[in-house]
Amino acid sequence: MVSRRQLLAGPIGAAAVAALGRADGAVGSGAASEARVVVDGRPDWGAVRAQFRMEPGWVNLAMFYLASHPRVVREAVDHLRRQIDANPLSVTAGLSLPDGPTGWPRVRAALADYLGAQPEHLAMTASTAIGLGVVYNGVRTRPGQEFVLSDNDHFTHVEAARLAADKHGARVRLCSWFDDPARTTAEEVTRAVREQIRPHTRVLGVTWVQSSTGVRMPVRRIAEVVRQANKGRGEADRCLLVVDGVHGLAAVDEDGARLGADVLVAGTHKWLFGPRGTGLVWVCPQALDQVRPTFASFIRGGGAAPLSPGGFLAFEHAFALPVSVAFHQRLGRTRVADRVTELSTRAKEGLARIPGVTLRTPSAPGLSAGITCFSVRGRSDEEVVARAAERRIRLSHASNENRPYPRIGTGIMNSPDDIDTALTAIADIAR
Ligand SMILES: Cc1ncc(COP(=O)(O)O)c(C=O)c1O
């Protein structure tokens, strides 16, 4: 008797592997619309913007919050949905994108290529929050050990750690990595991390790009501090570096799997514009034995596959992920990150010039990415966001955080004009 899990993992087989060989990343019906976003080898940012169904008449600087599907992704999702609607058993018989079969092997291979990882070291989830829950629940922990995080990590990260610590007989300790996010330095952060790792620290949880401050944490340097702290420790005592990478993935030009972390968790439905309800967990080979599965997995194989929560999912979303990766690869990860930085630098420089406005994110591109936080003297954070909305400008603020600063998110669908319009409105609000 063939299990559901085998059926789902199996029939993709050789055809999928063949499809993976395509180095250009062009995908099926999306290829035509994708091709137009790159002209003479360079992204045409106007054409990129046209891929998104943004609401007319609004400047939206909160597009990172949850992905708006670019056209190529909408087409891929529709293509898969038609197959499932026509015959739900097709999820076991094999689903296809126009250029060939798709399924978990192809999804994991595409993401691995993007992250500089091996496919077998990837687990698939439906969100960052689920990935964090999988990791903290799964990590082999002895009573008395601790998970160390900071007061600026997302509540889903802190809660995942707390809920799991409760079951493990462990505890969570929250630290501060810096005094003032706008003025922090890599030295300040690494010094604080060095001071806070104790012999019973089992996990150090950090956020690659904090949604509450916009600070991009110096993950490589933190990893080096952790490496030093682990000298002489056995596997069961090793401090594991767990990174919530959701706002770094596809906003920063780095191989996520080569940052030095033990585990990288990310939703793929924010900056990567993957289908909503998709995410990943990457586990470095040395840490694989330290994280145990929590759910039955439908993805066959060893490595990190058993960490993937199983069950029937929105496969038309999950299996369209390779199209999002191909879209980014076609534009070029460096060019995407450069554009995000160019726009966020414009926002930061403009905010710094407005009387009464305080920038809360570091101005250095190396310590920030696509999220720029600020505050306005005499106005509450909520009021700034509400007043901007009255002017048809969407800002966001981090909910459930210490201080929900208003945020400008600069995605590749935004333009310099978007930033300037928002700056004019913010200057007005600050008057
Ligand atoms: C830093 C950070 N981590 C985790 C999450 C949760 O992400 P998801 O919606 O993928 O669970 C968010 C959500 O915005 C976030 O900003």
The ligand as a MOL file (V3000), in Angstrom:
LIG
                    3D

  0  0  0     0  0            999 V3000
M  V30 BEGIN CTAB
M  V30 COUNTS 16 16 0 0 0
M  V30 BEGIN ATOM
M  V30 1 C 10.2590 39.6630 11.9900 0
M  V30 2 C 9.0230 38.8360 11.7500 0
M  V30 3 N 9.0560 37.5510 12.0810 0
M  V30 4 C 7.9840 36.7480 11.8920 0
M  V30 5 C 6.8170 37.2390 11.3420 0
M  V30 6 C 5.6650 36.2980 11.1190 0
M  V30 7 O 5.6530 36.0170 9.7560 0
M  V30 8 P 4.6200 35.0010 9.1040 0
M  V30 9 O 3.4450 35.8150 8.7540 0
M  V30 10 O 5.3320 34.4730 7.9050 0
M  V30 11 O 4.3360 33.9700 10.1060 0
M  V30 12 C 6.7450 38.5860 10.9870 0
M  V30 13 C 5.4860 39.1150 10.4080 0
M  V30 14 O 5.3650 40.1650 9.9010 0
M  V30 15 C 7.8680 39.4040 11.2050 0
M  V30 16 O 7.8270 40.7030 10.9070 0
M  V30 END ATOM
M  V30 BEGIN BOND
M  V30 1 1 1 2
M  V30 2 1 2 3
M  V30 3 2 2 15
M  V30 4 2 3 4
M  V30 5 1 4 5
M  V30 6 1 5 6
M  V30 7 2 5 12
M  V30 8 1 6 7
M  V30 9 1 7 8
M  V30 10 2 8 9
M  V30 11 1 8 10
M  V30 12 1 8 11
M  V30 13 1 12 13
M  V30 14 1 12 15
M  V30 15 2 13 14
M  V30 16 1 15 16
M  V30 END BOND
M  V30 END CTAB
M  END
